[in-house]
Amino acid sequence: MKVEFSLYRGKILLQTEIEECNDYSIPFNMRLQNCLEEFCRKCDADLPIWMSNNTKELAAFHLTTFSEEHFLRKPFFDRLVLKFLGD
């Protein structure tokens, strides 16, 4: 699985990275969680709170966005965009 993460402040792109998790012995949602955790660890950000809206967006568009309200502490960016690139 490949997932692209992009951090934005306003319309300015701060950072983009691609994370991979190729352990197909674990379920899709766990692989996605591992990618998200690894990206957040690298950029020193808290994990966002995953809401049902994120699941619906990811299923429909292969993309979901996390804004300030998804984080317990205010992040250094305005939004985090997660884009599923495929297996």
C-alpha positions in Angstrom: 0.0 0.0 0.0 1.2 3.5 -0.8 -0.2 6.6 0.8 0.8 10.2 0.1 0.6 12.7 2.9 0.6 16.5 2.3 0.8 19.3 4.9 -0.6 22.7 4.0 -0.7 26.1 5.7 -3.3 28.0 3.8 -2.6 27.3 0.2 1.1 26.7 0.7 2.3 23.2 0.6 4.7 22.6 3.5 5.6 19.0 3.0 4.8 15.9 1.0 5.8 12.3 1.7 4.8 8.9 0.5 4.6 6.1 3.1 4.4 2.4 2.2 3.2 -0.6 4.2 3.6 -3.9 2.3 2.7 -6.3 5.1 -0.3 -7.9 3.6 -0.8 -10.3 6.5 -2.5 -7.4 8.4 -5.9 -5.9 7.4 -6.1 -2.8 5.2 -7.1 -0.4 8.1 -4.1 -1.5 10.2 -1.8 -0.9 7.2 -3.3 2.5 6.7 -3.0 3.2 10.5 0.7 2.2 10.4 1.4 4.6 7.4 -0.4 7.5 9.2 1.5 6.8 12.5 4.9 6.7 10.7 4.2 10.0 8.8 3.1 11.7 12.0 6.2 10.5 13.8 8.5 11.8 11.1 6.9 15.3 11.0 6.5 15.4 14.8 2.7 15.8 14.7 0.0 14.3 16.9 -2.2 11.6 15.3 -5.4 13.0 14.0 -8.8 11.7 15.3 -10.3 9.5 12.5 -14.0 10.3 12.1 -16.6 8.5 10.0 -16.4 11.3 7.5 -12.8 10.4 6.8 -13.8 6.8 6.1 -16.5 7.9 3.6 -14.2 10.4 1.8 -11.4 7.8 1.5 -13.8 5.2 0.2 -15.4 7.6 -2.4 -12.4 9.6 -3.5 -9.3 7.8 -2.3 -8.5 11.0 -0.4 -9.4 12.5 3.0 -8.5 15.7 4.8 -7.8 16.4 8.5 -8.1 19.9 9.7 -7.3 21.5 13.1 -10.4 20.1 14.8 -9.1 16.5 14.1 -6.1 17.1 16.5 -6.1 17.4 20.3 -3.3 20.1 20.2 -3.2 22.8 17.5 -0.8 21.5 14.8 1.8 23.7 13.0 -0.2 23.2 9.7 -3.8 24.0 8.7 -4.6 20.6 7.1 -3.2 17.2 6.4 -4.3 15.5 3.2 -4.1 11.7 3.0 -4.2 10.3 -0.5 -4.4 6.5 -1.1 -2.2 5.7 -4.1 -3.0 2.0 -4.3 -1.5 -1.4 -3.4 
